[in-house]
Amino acid sequence: MKLSVPDHSPLQSRDFIYGVATSAFQIEGASDRRLPCIWDTFCAQPGAISDGTDGHIACDHYHRWEQDLELIASLNVDAYRFSVSWPRVMKEDGSPNRSGLDFYLQLLDGLAARNIKAFLTLYHWDLPQYLQDRGGWLKRETAFKFRDYADMISRAFGDRVYSYATLNEPFCSAYLGYEKGFHAPGISDLASGRSAAHHLLLAHGLALEVLNQNSPGSFNGLVLNMSPTYPLSASAEDRHAAVLANDMLFNWYAQPVLAGTYPAAALAHLPAQAQPPIAPGDMEIIARPMDYLGLNYYTRSVYRADPDRGFTESPPTGVPLTDMGWEICPQALTDLLVDLNDRYVLPPVFITENGAAMLDRKINNRINDIDRLHYYQGHLHAVHDAILQGVDIRGYFAWSLLDNFEWTLGHEKRFGITYVDYTTQERTLKASGHAFAEFINKRI
């Protein structure tokens, strides 16, 4: 099977950016060459990771970066999206860790030598543990520490970075990490989740200011994950539940940065003790204009009314699923993009993550992941359809370059277009990777 889009699609243009994406904690390893982060601490808790693995080695990218750059170049991509490990590049006293900076500088120079644009994410969930010991994202001070980190990085990297993202998926950091406790640091408290979310958004706005000062030539923005919400039935109650879920979970992050306010219905739904800790001037900082919005999409969500909490997610039934148990629904990506474009004045959009975990089998040194290929095919068409409906989409990044450490699921789930043998660290390009490279190479 090959990947294709309709004839004369904007996705066939050489100006449309294609890339692959990773994150530091999920691939780098070499934990002995950096300070501990909250995911190191979380992984050490019994039962926290389903297969008992951790990020100490992961894909050993720290030692195999040159091999991985050659792999990236072989895919014909225009760009590589990756994150910097905050505890690898900055010491506890705020001074730079030279060896950590040098690792990323050689990576950036290697990308430039191969004419691959660097899309760099400053924060992909790996908060230094020493900051968590002081309260982490529950403390307003952490937002200013992040600003200092962004300042140091953007000064050190100069003009090597094509695009900066301040945060990746603050929903996951705040909601999963501080409100539900499913992710590091494992706090389960409504008020903590909303406080962490506000301080993350404040950190974004503060960092964006220094990025624009230090790196005015780069494309500077934010990456949000969103799962568009649908009602389980046509009843007024279920429709209201879906709207409330969208505001509580996803517009809670999009509306502050794009419109300068939290959703009114979500604020009204929260008890007094869980209201965001907004200080004078915060919303203006959070809503600073961005050069782009990154959007990560994997699946949609379906909700029904709940008399106690307002909404409850209904698990998918009778629909195609990924190995994560997530519904495969490309149309929801089009719906999401068009809805956002109707609701807000959007900057240019990049699909910064899209992909699927599938039950890959390596047979005769080949991985024929046709199910993943079908997933990509459907979602590329969904992006095409959204562009035709007026959404300014500039690029698409496949998640992920490599099978990697999949957070609480360890090594059990494989999202990569490259198969990783975690015993030998051998990389094997899957059928989806070959098809992706061929598709990109055929652009007009």
WODA-V771105 format. One record per residue. N is the residue number from 0. RES is the residue in three letters. PHI is phi in radians with two decimals (999 if undefined). Layout:
n:res:phi
N:RES:PHI
N:RES:PHI
This chain:
n:res:phi
0:MET:999
1:LYS:-2.01
2:LEU:-1.51
3:SER:-2.66
4:VAL:-2.31
5:PRO:-0.99
6:ASP:-0.97
7:HIS:1.12
8:SER:-1.19
9:PRO:-1.00
10:LEU:-1.26
11:GLN:-1.59
12:SER:-1.31
13:ARG:-1.18
14:ASP:-1.40
15:PHE:-1.37
16:ILE:-1.57
17:TYR:-1.95
18:GLY:-2.70
19:VAL:-2.18
20:ALA:-2.33
21:THR:-2.56
22:SER:-2.42
23:ALA:-1.03
24:PHE:-1.11
25:GLN:-1.34
26:ILE:-2.22
27:GLU:-1.23
28:GLY:1.18
29:ALA:0.86
30:SER:-1.17
31:ASP:-1.31
32:ARG:-1.78
33:ARG:-2.58
34:LEU:-1.34
35:PRO:-1.15
36:CYS:-2.14
37:ILE:-1.11
38:TRP:-1.33
39:ASP:-1.07
40:THR:-1.13
41:PHE:-1.14
42:CYS:-1.09
43:ALA:-1.35
44:GLN:-1.36
45:PRO:-0.98
46:GLY:1.44
47:ALA:-1.20
48:ILE:-1.95
49:SER:-1.03
50:ASP:-1.85
51:GLY:1.33
52:THR:-1.49
53:ASP:-2.67
54:GLY:-1.74
55:HIS:-1.14
56:ILE:-2.04
57:ALA:0.89
58:CYS:-1.69
59:ASP:0.95
60:HIS:-1.07
61:TYR:-0.98
62:HIS:-1.66
63:ARG:-2.09
64:TRP:-1.10
65:GLU:-1.17
66:GLN:-1.05
67:ASP:-1.23
68:LEU:-1.13
69:GLU:-1.12
70:LEU:-1.08
71:ILE:-1.04
72:ALA:-1.08
73:SER:-1.19
74:LEU:-1.51
75:ASN:1.17
76:VAL:-1.29
77:ASP:-1.53
78:ALA:-2.61
79:TYR:-2.25
80:ARG:-1.76
81:PHE:-2.56
82:SER:-2.05
83:VAL:-1.65
84:SER:-1.47
85:TRP:-0.91
86:PRO:-1.27
87:ARG:-1.55
88:VAL:-1.91
89:MET:-2.32
90:LYS:-1.41
91:GLU:-1.09
92:ASP:-1.43
93:GLY:1.59
94:SER:-1.44
95:PRO:-1.25
96:ASN:-1.62
97:ARG:-1.03
98:SER:-1.16
99:GLY:-1.16
100:LEU:-1.07
101:ASP:-1.08
102:PHE:-1.02
103:TYR:-1.30
104:LEU:-1.12
105:GLN:-1.20
106:LEU:-1.15
107:LEU:-1.09
108:ASP:-1.16
109:GLY:-1.15
110:LEU:-1.14
111:ALA:-1.07
112:ALA:-1.11
113:ARG:-1.77
114:ASN:1.04
115:ILE:-1.97
116:LYS:-1.24
117:ALA:-1.67
118:PHE:-1.79
119:LEU:-1.87
120:THR:-1.75
121:LEU:-1.36
122:TYR:-2.41
123:HIS:-2.12
124:TRP:1.49
125:ASP:-1.68
126:LEU:-1.07
127:PRO:-0.95
128:GLN:-1.08
129:TYR:-1.10
130:LEU:-1.31
131:GLN:-1.12
132:ASP:-1.08
133:ARG:-1.67
134:GLY:2.13
135:GLY:1.03
136:TRP:-1.31
137:LEU:-1.33
138:LYS:-1.81
139:ARG:-1.04
140:GLU:-1.01
141:THR:-1.09
142:ALA:-1.08
143:PHE:-1.34
144:LYS:-1.11
145:PHE:-1.16
146:ARG:-1.02
147:ASP:-1.12
148:TYR:-1.09
149:ALA:-1.09
150:ASP:-1.12
151:MET:-1.09
152:ILE:-1.14
153:SER:-1.19
154:ARG:-1.26
155:ALA:-1.22
156:PHE:-1.59
157:GLY:1.00
158:ASP:-1.65
159:ARG:-1.32
160:VAL:-1.76
161:TYR:-1.32
162:SER:-2.56
163:TYR:-1.86
164:ALA:-1.95
165:THR:-1.17
166:LEU:-2.20
167:ASN:-1.87
168:GLU:0.90
169:PRO:-1.03
170:PHE:-0.95
171:CYS:-1.17
172:SER:-1.08
173:ALA:-1.50
174:TYR:-1.24
175:LEU:-1.34
176:GLY:-1.55
177:TYR:-2.05
178:GLU:-1.73
179:LYS:-1.84
180:GLY:1.38
181:PHE:-1.31
182:HIS:-2.04
183:ALA:-1.04
184:PRO:-1.54
185:GLY:1.44
186:ILE:-1.65
187:SER:-2.11
188:ASP:-2.82
189:LEU:-1.02
190:ALA:-1.11
191:SER:-1.13
192:GLY:-1.08
193:ARG:-1.29
194:SER:-1.17
195:ALA:-1.07
196:ALA:-1.06
197:HIS:-1.13
198:HIS:-1.23
199:LEU:-1.13
200:LEU:-1.14
201:LEU:-1.10
202:ALA:-1.04
203:HIS:-1.00
204:GLY:-1.11
205:LEU:-1.14
206:ALA:-1.20
207:LEU:-1.05
208:GLU:-1.09
209:VAL:-1.29
210:LEU:-1.11
211:ASN:-1.16
212:GLN:-1.31
213:ASN:-1.46
214:SER:-2.39
215:PRO:-1.15
216:GLY:-1.48
217:SER:-1.60
218:PHE:-1.55
219:ASN:-1.99
220:GLY:-2.82
221:LEU:-2.45
222:VAL:-2.01
223:LEU:-2.00
224:ASN:-1.79
225:MET:-2.50
226:SER:-2.08
227:PRO:-0.97
228:THR:-1.79
229:TYR:-2.21
230:PRO:-1.36
231:LEU:-1.16
232:SER:-2.40
233:ALA:-1.49
234:SER:-1.15
235:ALA:-1.06
236:GLU:-1.15
237:ASP:-1.22
238:ARG:-1.10
239:HIS:-1.10
240:ALA:-1.08
241:ALA:-1.14
242:VAL:-1.15
243:LEU:-1.12
244:ALA:-1.04
245:ASN:-1.06
246:ASP:-1.23
247:MET:-1.25
248:LEU:-1.76
249:PHE:-2.05
250:ASN:-1.17
251:TRP:-1.00
252:TYR:-1.80
253:ALA:-1.27
254:GLN:-1.17
255:PRO:-1.04
256:VAL:-1.38
257:LEU:-1.73
258:ALA:-2.35
259:GLY:1.41
260:THR:-2.49
261:TYR:-1.47
262:PRO:-1.03
263:ALA:-1.07
264:ALA:-1.14
265:ALA:-1.21
266:LEU:-1.04
267:ALA:-1.17
268:HIS:-1.36
269:LEU:-1.45
270:PRO:-1.19
271:ALA:-1.00
272:GLN:-1.26
273:ALA:-1.89
274:GLN:-1.17
275:PRO:-1.12
276:PRO:-1.41
277:ILE:-1.41
278:ALA:-1.71
279:PRO:-0.93
280:GLY:1.58
281:ASP:-1.05
282:MET:-1.18
283:GLU:-1.17
284:ILE:-1.15
285:ILE:-1.10
286:ALA:-1.62
287:ARG:-0.96
288:PRO:-1.03
289:MET:-1.90
290:ASP:-1.30
291:TYR:-2.80
292:LEU:-2.04
293:GLY:-1.56
294:LEU:-2.23
295:ASN:-1.80
296:TYR:-2.32
297:TYR:-2.24
298:THR:-2.77
299:ARG:-1.81
300:SER:-2.26
301:VAL:-2.09
302:TYR:-2.22
303:ARG:-2.19
304:ALA:-1.15
305:ASP:-2.35
306:PRO:-1.13
307:ASP:-1.59
308:ARG:-1.98
309:GLY:1.68
310:PHE:-2.74
311:THR:-2.43
312:GLU:-1.26
313:SER:-1.79
314:PRO:-1.16
315:PRO:-1.21
316:THR:-2.41
317:GLY:1.18
318:VAL:-2.30
319:PRO:-1.17
320:LEU:-2.22
321:THR:-1.47
322:ASP:-1.20
323:MET:-1.45
324:GLY:1.43
325:TRP:-1.65
326:GLU:-1.15
327:ILE:-1.59
328:CYS:-2.53
329:PRO:-1.03
330:GLN:-1.01
331:ALA:-1.15
332:LEU:-1.16
333:THR:-1.06
334:ASP:-1.01
335:LEU:-1.07
336:LEU:-1.10
337:VAL:-1.17
338:ASP:-1.10
339:LEU:-1.07
340:ASN:-1.16
341:ASP:-1.34
342:ARG:-1.41
343:TYR:-2.18
344:VAL:-1.53
345:LEU:-1.45
346:PRO:-1.31
347:PRO:-0.93
348:VAL:-2.03
349:PHE:-2.05
350:ILE:-1.41
351:THR:-1.54
352:GLU:-2.62
353:ASN:-2.80
354:GLY:3.08
355:ALA:-2.59
356:ALA:-1.42
357:MET:-2.29
358:LEU:-1.47
359:ASP:-1.28
360:ARG:-2.22
361:LYS:-1.66
362:ILE:-2.22
363:ASN:0.93
364:ASN:1.11
365:ARG:-2.25
366:ILE:-2.17
367:ASN:-1.66
368:ASP:-1.53
369:ILE:-1.08
370:ASP:-1.10
371:ARG:-1.21
372:LEU:-1.05
373:HIS:-1.08
374:TYR:-1.06
375:TYR:-1.08
376:GLN:-1.01
377:GLY:-1.10
378:HIS:-1.40
379:LEU:-1.13
380:HIS:-1.14
381:ALA:-1.12
382:VAL:-1.14
383:HIS:-0.95
384:ASP:-1.12
385:ALA:-1.16
386:ILE:-1.10
387:LEU:-1.11
388:GLN:-1.65
389:GLY:1.79
390:VAL:-1.49
391:ASP:-1.48
392:ILE:-1.88
393:ARG:-1.84
394:GLY:-3.00
395:TYR:-2.53
396:PHE:-2.06
397:ALA:-1.39
398:TRP:-1.86
399:SER:-2.41
400:LEU:-0.97
401:LEU:-2.19
402:ASP:-0.98
403:ASN:-2.70
404:PHE:-1.25
405:GLU:-1.67
406:TRP:0.92
407:THR:-1.18
408:LEU:-1.70
409:GLY:0.95
410:HIS:-1.74
411:GLU:-1.32
412:LYS:-2.00
413:ARG:-2.06
414:PHE:-1.76
415:GLY:-1.26
416:ILE:-1.57
417:THR:-2.18
418:TYR:-1.40
419:VAL:-2.03
420:ASP:-1.51
421:TYR:-1.25
422:THR:-1.42
423:THR:-1.77
424:GLN:1.13
425:GLU:-1.19
426:ARG:-1.81
427:THR:-2.32
428:LEU:-1.18
429:LYS:-1.44
430:ALA:-1.00
431:SER:-1.11
432:GLY:-1.15
433:HIS:-1.08
434:ALA:-1.19
435:PHE:-1.09
436:ALA:-1.11
437:GLU:-1.17
438:PHE:-1.06
439:ILE:-1.13
440:ASN:-1.18
441:LYS:-1.63
442:ARG:-1.10
443:ILE:-1.46
